[in-house]
Amino acid sequence: MQKSVRYNEGHALYLALLARKEGTKRGYLSKKTAETNRWHEKWFALYQNVLFYFEGEQSARPAGMYMLEGCNCERVPAPKGCAAGSAKDAALDKQHYFTVLFGHEGQKPLELRCEDEVDGDEWVEAIHQASYSDILIEREVLMQKYIHLVQIVETEKIAANQLRHQLEDQDTEIERLKSEIIALNKTKERMRPYQGNQEDEDPDIKKIKKVQSFMRGWLCRRKWKTIVQDYICSPHAESMRKRNQIVFNMVEAESEYVHQLYVLVNCFLRPLRMAASSKKPPISHDDVSSIFLNSETIMFLHEIFHQGLKARIANWPTLILADLFDILLPMLNIYQEFVRNHQYSLQVLANCKQNRDFDKLLKQYEANPACEGRMLETFLTYPMFQIPRYIITLHELLAHTPHEHVERKSLEFAKSKLEELSRVMHDEVSDTENIRKNLAIERTIVEGCDILLDTSQTFIRQGSLIQVPSVERGKLSKVRLGSLSLKKEGERQCFLFTKHFLICTRSSGGKLHLLKTGGVLSLIECTLIEETDAS
């Protein structure tokens, strides 16, 4: 919410002009003055979160204005003084009163009234909705829809170019067929004299030719039947059947994944976003964005991809999938943000569950029959496995795709790009998890540890070790893991990193403290000596 707004007279007059022409709500209301407690009829105009009032409907300059950001408007009963029996009091009793309570300290409430109850309800509702923050939220939703529509337009442009190329190829094929028809017609014209001579042949000759034609047809059909049966039993046909089955399974899996994203967005994201805008929100908008990240954009992307798959299945047995992956691959980078912050989103969700109101509301959402008993964490995990699932599907598809197949190179390219994207996401997740692990260890140490703030410091392992006392100087002048003044063995909590080795003691309260001497050992110029003789 804005803390202050600065207006000059020019701004106020301009906004007043817009309110008179395009105001959300306009009309006459009675306003109670704070000085005399008398009611005066004014013409009011509401524009966004500013309420202007004029002496009359034709007045050019406003008599005053109110900022409604953060205010509350509610209906109030008629004042007790209006209950008398006179005709004037009876008319006042029919008035409908409502009050605007401002969120600023020291600002008196604005008392208004009108004659029509419906008009009063409309004014109260309009003032309730006069919030600049709500406009910003609506703008963000519209911007996401705009980005989605832009992506759809780009996809449609690519599809239109492909259809244009197909039409050009078909036009070329039509011209070729026309030339073949013309050549066949010419051949038919040349054969007509020969057919005329056949009509004069002997009937026995005609019967013999019919028998020969029948036998040739029978032999040809038997040969083709043998060829078809041999092909059906061949390894190539078996490979094609398996390939088609893999494609059908991929379409079913994509349909199930789109349904899971639909449940995530419509049963959790959008209801929680609305709850965050309520009067007593159980969760903030920032936490909603941290939990769900860009899952709504991922849903829009896979809805488009699923529609493309269903269109290709409609053209079975001709299955061309490579161009769909060519369209999908540039957009899969949106998974990087989701995968990188997945653990953080689950952590934010766990923290929000500490709020009883949020936990109760979330259980109501999870009881929806569409969730089938699955929790929100389950739906947030589904996008984590989608890229590996595509890689496995393409690997199986390539295993049953001949090397001379028209889609072989395109599918191999798509598989390599997905594997590269998977490696990048794995590295980013590893780096992010390592930083969070280092920060978690740094928070457990009471004194803190600045070396753990180095992003190149990689955690290896932790555990408890026994620190032995230093050996007598005459036998061995060497110290193991710490202070020279150590006289007896002690258990230490140790943390091993790529560059340093930390030695901590655990107090009776369970807190960790770095050793004052030798608590942080640098491993860059360190030599490790293993003693085989325990004595």
Rosetta blueprint (number, residue, H / E / L):
1 M L
2 Q L
3 K L
4 S L
5 V L
6 R L
7 Y L
8 N L
9 E H
10 G H
11 H H
12 A H
13 L H
14 Y H
15 L H
16 A H
17 L H
18 L H
19 A H
20 R H
21 K H
22 E H
23 G L
24 T L
25 K E
26 R E
27 G E
28 Y E
29 L E
30 S E
31 K E
32 K E
33 T L
34 A L
35 E L
36 T L
37 N L
38 R L
39 W E
40 H E
41 E E
42 K E
43 W E
44 F E
45 A E
46 L E
47 Y E
48 Q L
49 N L
50 V E
51 L E
52 F E
53 Y E
54 F E
55 E L
56 G L
57 E L
58 Q L
59 S L
60 A L
61 R L
62 P L
63 A L
64 G E
65 M E
66 Y E
67 M E
68 L L
69 E L
70 G L
71 C L
72 N E
73 C E
74 E E
75 R E
76 V E
77 P L
78 A L
79 P L
80 K H
81 G H
82 C H
83 A H
84 A L
85 G L
86 S L
87 A H
88 K H
89 D H
90 A H
91 A H
92 L H
93 D H
94 K L
95 Q L
96 H E
97 Y E
98 F E
99 T E
100 V E
101 L E
102 F L
103 G L
104 H L
105 E L
106 G L
107 Q L
108 K L
109 P L
110 L E
111 E E
112 L E
113 R E
114 C E
115 E L
116 D L
117 E H
118 V H
119 D H
120 G H
121 D H
122 E H
123 W H
124 V H
125 E H
126 A H
127 I H
128 H H
129 Q L
130 A L
131 S L
132 Y H
133 S H
134 D H
135 I H
136 L H
137 I H
138 E H
139 R H
140 E H
141 V H
142 L H
143 M H
144 Q H
145 K H
146 Y H
147 I H
148 H H
149 L H
150 V H
151 Q H
152 I H
153 V H
154 E H
155 T H
156 E H
157 K H
158 I H
159 A H
160 A H
161 N H
162 Q H
163 L H
164 R H
165 H H
166 Q H
167 L H
168 E H
169 D H
170 Q H
171 D H
172 T H
173 E H
174 I H
175 E H
176 R H
177 L H
178 K H
179 S H
180 E H
181 I H
182 I H
183 A H
184 L H
185 N H
186 K H
187 T H
188 K H
189 E H
190 R H
191 M H
192 R H
193 P H
194 Y H
195 Q H
196 G H
197 N H
198 Q H
199 E L
200 D L
201 E L
202 D L
203 P H
204 D H
205 I H
206 K H
207 K H
208 I H
209 K H
210 K H
211 V H
212 Q H
213 S H
214 F H
215 M H
216 R H
217 G H
218 W H
219 L H
220 C H
221 R H
222 R H
223 K H
224 W H
225 K H
226 T H
227 I H
228 V H
229 Q H
230 D H
231 Y H
232 I H
233 C L
234 S L
235 P H
236 H H
237 A H
238 E H
239 S H
240 M H
241 R H
242 K H
243 R H
244 N H
245 Q H
246 I H
247 V H
248 F H
249 N H
250 M H
251 V H
252 E H
253 A H
254 E H
255 S H
256 E H
257 Y H
258 V H
259 H H
260 Q H
261 L H
262 Y H
263 V H
264 L H
265 V H
266 N H
267 C H
268 F H
269 L H
270 R H
271 P H
272 L H
273 R H
274 M H
275 A H
276 A H
277 S L
278 S L
279 K L
280 K L
281 P L
282 P L
283 I L
284 S L
285 H H
286 D H
287 D H
288 V H
289 S H
290 S H
291 I H
292 F H
293 L L
294 N L
295 S H
296 E H
297 T H
298 I H
299 M H
300 F H
301 L H
302 H H
303 E H
304 I H
305 F H
306 H H
307 Q H
308 G H
309 L H
310 K H
311 A H
312 R H
313 I H
314 A H
315 N L
316 W L
317 P L
318 T L
319 L L
320 I L
321 L L
322 A H
323 D H
324 L H
325 F H
326 D H
327 I H
328 L H
329 L H
330 P H
331 M H
332 L L
333 N L
334 I H
335 Y H
336 Q H
337 E H
338 F H
339 V H
340 R H
341 N L
342 H H
343 Q H
344 Y H
345 S H
346 L H
347 Q H
348 V H
349 L H
350 A H
351 N H
352 C H
353 K L
354 Q L
355 N L
356 R H
357 D H
358 F H
359 D H
360 K H
361 L H
362 L H
363 K H
364 Q H
365 Y H
366 E H
367 A L
368 N L
369 P H
370 A H
371 C H
372 E L
373 G L
374 R L
375 M L
376 L H
377 E H
378 T H
379 F H
380 L H
381 T H
382 Y H
383 P H
384 M H
385 F H
386 Q H
387 I H
388 P H
389 R H
390 Y H
391 I H
392 I H
393 T H
394 L H
395 H H
396 E H
397 L H
398 L H
399 A H
400 H L
401 T L
402 P L
403 H L
404 E L
405 H L
406 V L
407 E L
408 R H
409 K H
410 S H
411 L H
412 E H
413 F H
414 A H
415 K H
416 S H
417 K H
418 L H
419 E H
420 E H
421 L H
422 S H
423 R H
424 V H
425 M H
426 H H
427 D H
428 E H
429 V H
430 S H
431 D H
432 T H
433 E H
434 N H
435 I H
436 R H
437 K H
438 N H
439 L H
440 A H
441 I H
442 E H
443 R H
444 T H
445 I E
446 V L
447 E L
448 G L
449 C L
450 D H
451 I H
452 L H
453 L H
454 D L
455 T L
456 S L
457 Q L
458 T L
459 F E
460 I E
461 R E
462 Q E
463 G E
464 S E
465 L E
466 I E
467 Q E
468 V L
469 P L
470 S L
471 V L
472 E L
473 R L
474 G L
475 K L
476 L L
477 S L
478 K L
479 V L
480 R L
481 L L
482 G L
483 S L
484 L L
485 S L
486 L L
487 K L
488 K L
489 E L
490 G E
491 E E
492 R E
493 Q E
494 C E
495 F E
496 L E
497 F E
498 T L
499 K L
500 H E
501 F E
502 L E
503 I E
504 C E
505 T E
506 R E
507 S L
508 S L
509 G L
510 G L
511 K L
512 L E
513 H E
514 L E
515 L L
516 K L
517 T L
518 G L
519 G L
520 V E
521 L E
522 S E
523 L L
524 I L
525 E L
526 C L
527 T L
528 L L
529 I L
530 E L
531 E L
532 T L
533 D L
534 A L
535 S L
